[in-house]
Amino acid sequence: MIFEVKEKDGGILATVSGRLDTPSAVMAQEEIVPLLKNADKVITLDCTNLEYISSSGLRLLLTIRKEASAKGGKVIVEHINDEIKKVFMMTGFFNLFEIR
């Protein structure tokens, strides 16, 4: 799993690639620190290359959303594949995020 974070149009763009499973979610805790520090902005998570997400990965996304909510920011999730969309629908995450 790779989180690539950069500033874009006054917000933050994070490209998520690979598998966001339990082992990678633990490692990603450090990689999301820039997102949490900038949670007052619009954070866009580009999931074009995200292949899989587990409950640990969902928990990581929820951490980002909670921080953004507390700081007045917003999280947008874009380009999720059909399998991840099903996971979002089954878990209620589809209603927690703006999905594009």
C-alpha positions as CSV (number, residue, x, y, z in Angstrom):
1,M,0.0,0.0,0.0
2,I,1.3,3.4,-0.9
3,F,0.0,6.8,0.2
4,E,1.4,9.6,-1.9
5,V,0.4,13.0,-0.5
6,K,0.8,16.4,-2.2
7,E,-0.9,19.8,-2.1
8,K,-3.3,20.6,-4.9
9,D,-5.5,23.6,-5.5
10,G,-5.4,24.7,-1.9
11,G,-6.3,21.2,-0.6
12,I,-4.5,17.9,-0.2
13,L,-4.5,15.1,-2.7
14,A,-3.6,11.6,-1.4
15,T,-3.2,8.8,-3.9
16,V,-3.9,5.4,-2.4
17,S,-2.5,2.4,-4.2
18,G,-2.3,-1.3,-3.6
19,R,-4.0,-3.1,-0.7
20,L,-5.2,-1.3,2.4
21,D,-5.3,-4.4,4.7
22,T,-4.3,-4.9,8.3
23,P,-0.5,-4.9,7.9
24,S,-0.5,-2.0,5.5
25,A,-3.0,0.0,7.6
26,V,-0.6,-0.2,10.5
27,M,2.3,1.1,8.4
28,A,0.0,3.8,6.9
29,Q,-0.6,5.4,10.3
30,E,2.6,7.3,9.8
31,E,1.8,8.1,6.2
32,I,-1.5,9.8,7.0
33,V,0.1,12.3,9.5
34,P,0.2,15.0,6.8
35,L,-3.5,14.4,6.1
36,L,-4.3,14.8,9.8
37,K,-2.2,17.9,10.1
38,N,-4.0,19.5,7.1
39,A,-7.5,18.2,8.1
40,D,-8.9,21.7,8.0
41,K,-8.6,21.6,4.2
42,V,-10.3,19.5,1.5
43,I,-8.6,16.1,1.4
44,T,-9.2,14.1,-1.7
45,L,-8.4,10.4,-1.6
46,D,-7.7,9.1,-5.2
47,C,-8.4,5.4,-5.0
48,T,-7.9,4.7,-8.7
49,N,-5.2,2.1,-7.9
50,L,-6.6,0.9,-4.6
51,E,-7.2,-2.9,-5.1
52,Y,-8.6,-3.9,-1.7
53,I,-9.7,-2.5,1.6
54,S,-10.2,-4.3,4.9
55,S,-11.8,-3.2,8.2
56,S,-8.4,-1.9,9.3
57,G,-8.3,0.2,6.1
58,L,-11.8,1.5,6.7
59,R,-10.8,2.4,10.2
60,L,-7.9,4.4,8.8
61,L,-10.2,6.3,6.5
62,L,-12.6,7.0,9.4
63,T,-9.7,8.5,11.4
64,I,-9.0,10.9,8.6
65,R,-12.7,11.8,8.3
66,K,-13.1,12.4,12.1
67,E,-10.1,14.7,12.1
68,A,-11.4,16.6,9.1
69,S,-14.8,16.9,10.7
70,A,-13.3,18.2,13.9
71,K,-11.2,20.8,12.1
72,G,-13.8,21.9,9.6
73,G,-12.3,20.1,6.6
74,K,-13.8,17.7,4.2
75,V,-12.8,14.3,2.8
76,I,-13.7,13.3,-0.8
77,V,-13.1,9.7,-2.0
78,E,-12.8,9.3,-5.7
79,H,-12.4,6.6,-8.3
80,I,-13.2,3.6,-6.2
81,N,-13.6,0.3,-8.0
82,D,-16.8,-1.8,-7.8
83,E,-15.5,-4.2,-5.1
84,I,-14.5,-1.3,-2.8
85,K,-17.8,0.4,-3.6
86,K,-19.6,-2.7,-2.4
87,V,-17.6,-2.7,0.9
88,F,-18.5,1.0,1.3
89,M,-22.2,0.2,0.7
90,M,-22.3,-2.7,3.1
91,T,-20.5,-0.9,5.9
92,G,-22.3,2.4,5.6
93,F,-19.2,4.2,4.6
94,F,-20.8,5.3,1.3
95,N,-22.9,7.8,3.4
96,L,-19.9,9.0,5.4
97,F,-17.9,10.3,2.5
98,E,-18.4,12.4,-0.6
99,I,-17.9,9.8,-3.3
100,R,-16.9,10.8,-6.8
